[in-house]
């Protein structure tokens, strides 16, 4: 049970208090309203979570008590209790506007994280690839959390069909953040329909066949699929490396050509300058007969 609610405990932390600070192995970044952490069991090469933060506020004070009674609410001051942030479904029940005010800061935090992931991709691999941002409609852990995950699904922590299908971008269980935000701009009836997030509708997606999200090849078991995904990723790295080497070679040739052209132009200019009279004295120095001829 403690593992299921660990994200909520992180969201409650007062990060300005050294006694409550999260270690660097967990905390990636934070703002006044969001927390970005490393996923403890990453299902891909890069995998992070963005959480809305919580805070304790005083609700009343008993004269005989030394401490005020406190309530845990959202850090933005929207009047949302921690139970309202248990999941995406719970948040959407509070209506479009409150949902938007929670989700948009989470989107900003995710975009900042994506930028840093891409920089790390280039540093480590020399290129960047797709990154998915989205929610699970039926989460395995309590407290709203947004997944930021690189599109390779190569990880030792990805161990079963449920893990894989929960992140497959086409099966329907992984809800892209942009899609969820579009619900907030839709007609009220459509929003209410989507906001139901009925487990009976989404959980069957976790039992779908094991199909490669890239080439759509079908696999009978997870070990075979994971082997294939790693081969796909290794092939991508090889192609990108060859591409970078080809571009570097083309750049060197182009620079060499430009350098030769500059040197040729400079040499021609020098020759012309050396053979052209500079002033009247030079002209006078030329024999009169030769000038007339």
KACORVEN-V100281 format. One record per residue. N is the residue number from 0. RES is the residue in one small letter. SS is DSSP state (h for helix, s for strand, l for the rest). OMEGA is omega in radians with two decimals (NA if undefined). Layout:
N;RES;SS;OMEGA / N;RES;SS;OMEGA
//
This chain:
0;x;l;-3.13 / 1;x;l;3.13 / 2;x;l;-3.12 / 3;x;l;-3.09 / 4;x;l;-3.07 / 5;x;h;-3.13 / 6;x;h;3.11 / 7;x;h;3.13 / 8;x;h;3.07 / 9;x;h;-3.09 / 10;x;h;3.14 / 11;x;h;-3.01 / 12;x;l;2.98 / 13;x;l;-3.00 / 14;x;l;3.07 / 15;x;l;3.11 / 16;x;l;-3.10 / 17;x;h;-3.12 / 18;x;h;-3.11 / 19;x;h;-3.09 / 20;x;l;3.10 / 21;x;l;3.12 / 22;x;l;-3.13 / 23;x;l;3.11 / 24;x;l;3.12 / 25;x;l;-3.05 / 26;x;s;3.06 / 27;x;s;-3.14 / 28;x;s;3.06 / 29;x;s;3.00 / 30;x;l;3.12 / 31;x;l;-3.06 / 32;x;l;-3.10 / 33;x;s;3.14 / 34;x;s;3.08 / 35;x;s;-3.08 / 36;x;s;3.01 / 37;x;s;3.03 / 38;x;l;-3.08 / 39;x;l;3.13 / 40;x;l;-3.03 / 41;x;l;3.14 / 42;x;l;3.14 / 43;x;l;-3.13 / 44;x;l;3.06 / 45;x;l;-3.11 / 46;x;s;-3.12 / 47;x;s;3.07 / 48;x;s;3.02 / 49;x;s;-3.12 / 50;x;s;2.95 / 51;x;s;-3.09 / 52;x;l;3.09 / 53;x;s;3.06 / 54;x;s;3.11 / 55;x;s;3.10 / 56;x;s;3.13 / 57;x;s;3.12 / 58;x;s;3.12 / 59;x;s;3.14 / 60;x;l;3.09 / 61;x;l;-3.09 / 62;x;l;-3.13 / 63;x;l;-3.11 / 64;x;l;3.13 / 65;x;l;-3.08 / 66;x;l;3.07 / 67;x;l;2.99 / 68;x;s;-3.06 / 69;x;s;3.10 / 70;x;s;3.13 / 71;x;s;-3.11 / 72;x;s;3.12 / 73;x;s;-3.08 / 74;x;l;-3.11 / 75;x;l;-3.14 / 76;x;l;-3.13 / 77;x;l;-3.12 / 78;x;l;3.12 / 79;x;l;3.08 / 80;x;s;-3.06 / 81;x;h;3.09 / 82;x;h;3.11 / 83;x;h;3.14 / 84;x;h;3.13 / 85;x;l;-3.09 / 86;x;l;3.08 / 87;x;h;3.14 / 88;x;h;3.13 / 89;x;h;3.14 / 90;x;h;-3.09 / 91;x;h;3.08 / 92;x;l;-3.10 / 93;x;l;3.06 / 94;x;l;-3.04 / 95;x;h;-2.98 / 96;x;h;3.11 / 97;x;h;3.10 / 98;x;h;-3.14 / 99;x;h;-3.10 / 100;x;h;3.04 / 101;x;h;-3.01 / 102;x;h;-3.09 / 103;x;h;3.04 / 104;x;h;3.07 / 105;x;h;3.09 / 106;x;h;3.12 / 107;x;h;3.12 / 108;x;h;3.13 / 109;x;h;-3.14 / 110;x;h;3.09 / 111;x;h;3.11 / 112;x;h;3.13 / 113;x;h;3.14 / 114;x;h;-3.13 / 115;x;h;3.08 / 116;x;h;-3.12 / 117;x;h;3.09 / 118;x;h;3.13 / 119;x;h;3.07 / 120;x;h;-3.12 / 121;x;h;3.14 / 122;x;h;-3.06 / 123;x;h;-3.00 / 124;x;h;3.14 / 125;x;l;3.11 / 126;x;l;3.09 / 127;x;l;3.12 / 128;x;l;-3.00 / 129;x;l;3.06 / 130;x;s;3.14 / 131;x;s;3.11 / 132;x;s;-3.12 / 133;x;s;-3.09 / 134;x;s;2.89 / 135;x;s;-3.11 / 136;x;l;3.08 / 137;x;l;-3.03 / 138;x;l;3.11 / 139;x;l;-3.13 / 140;x;l;-3.13 / 141;x;l;-3.08 / 142;x;l;-3.11 / 143;x;l;3.10 / 144;x;s;-3.10 / 145;x;s;3.14 / 146;x;s;2.97 / 147;x;s;-2.96 / 148;x;s;-3.13 / 149;x;s;-3.02 / 150;x;l;3.03 / 151;x;l;3.12 / 152;x;l;3.06 / 153;x;l;-3.10 / 154;x;l;3.07 / 155;x;l;-3.12 / 156;x;l;3.07 / 157;x;l;-2.92 / 158;x;l;-3.07 / 159;x;l;-3.09 / 160;x;h;-3.13 / 161;x;h;3.10 / 162;x;h;-3.05 / 163;x;h;-3.06 / 164;x;h;3.12 / 165;x;h;3.12 / 166;x;h;3.11 / 167;x;l;-3.01 / 168;x;l;-3.06 / 169;x;l;-3.06 / 170;x;l;3.08 / 171;x;l;3.14 / 172;x;l;3.14 / 173;x;s;-3.09 / 174;x;s;3.13 / 175;x;s;-3.12 / 176;x;h;-3.12 / 177;x;h;3.11 / 178;x;h;3.14 / 179;x;h;3.12 / 180;x;h;3.09 / 181;x;h;3.10 / 182;x;h;-3.09 / 183;x;l;3.12 / 184;x;l;-3.08 / 185;x;l;3.05 / 186;x;l;-3.05 / 187;x;h;-3.12 / 188;x;h;3.12 / 189;x;h;3.12 / 190;x;h;-3.12 / 191;x;h;3.11 / 192;x;h;-3.12 / 193;x;h;-3.07 / 194;x;h;3.14 / 195;x;l;3.12 / 196;x;l;-3.09 / 197;x;l;3.13 / 198;x;h;-3.13 / 199;x;h;3.11 / 200;x;h;-3.00 / 201;x;h;-3.06 / 202;x;h;3.08 / 203;x;h;3.12 / 204;x;h;-3.12 / 205;x;h;-3.11 / 206;x;h;3.13 / 207;x;l;3.10 / 208;x;l;3.11 / 209;x;s;-3.09 / 210;x;s;3.11 / 211;x;l;-3.10 / 212;x;l;3.14 / 213;x;l;-3.03 / 214;x;l;3.08 / 215;x;l;3.09 / 216;x;l;-3.10 / 217;x;s;3.13 / 218;x;s;-3.08 / 219;x;l;-3.10 / 220;x;l;-3.09 / 221;x;h;3.14 / 222;x;h;3.14 / 223;x;h;3.12 / 224;x;h;-3.12 / 225;x;h;3.08 / 226;x;h;3.12 / 227;x;h;-3.14 / 228;x;h;3.12 / 229;x;h;3.09 / 230;x;h;3.10 / 231;x;h;-3.11 / 232;x;h;3.10 / 233;x;h;3.11 / 234;x;h;3.10 / 235;x;h;3.12 / 236;x;h;-3.13 / 237;x;h;3.13 / 238;x;h;-3.12 / 239;x;h;3.10 / 240;x;h;3.11 / 241;x;h;3.12 / 242;x;h;3.13 / 243;x;h;3.12 / 244;x;h;3.12 / 245;x;h;3.12 / 246;x;h;3.13 / 247;x;h;3.12 / 248;x;h;3.11 / 249;x;h;3.13 / 250;x;h;3.13 / 251;x;h;3.12 / 252;x;h;-3.14 / 253;x;h;3.14 / 254;x;h;3.12 / 255;x;h;3.12 / 256;x;h;3.14 / 257;x;h;3.13 / 258;x;h;3.12 / 259;x;h;3.12 / 260;x;h;3.11 / 261;x;h;3.14 / 262;x;h;3.10 / 263;x;h;3.13 / 264;x;h;-3.14 / 265;x;h;3.14 / 266;x;h;3.12 / 267;x;h;-3.14 / 268;x;h;3.13 / 269;x;h;3.13 / 270;x;h;3.14 / 271;x;h;-3.13 / 272;x;h;-3.11 / 273;x;h;-3.07 / 274;x;h;-3.10 / 275;x;l;3.08 / 276;x;l;-3.06 / 277;x;l;-3.08 / 278;x;l;-3.08 / 279;x;h;-3.14 / 280;x;h;3.11 / 281;x;h;3.14 / 282;x;h;3.14 / 283;x;h;-3.11 / 284;x;h;3.13 / 285;x;l;3.14 / 286;x;l;-3.08 / 287;x;h;-3.12 / 288;x;h;-3.11 / 289;x;h;3.14 / 290;x;h;-3.13 / 291;x;h;-3.14 / 292;x;l;NA
//
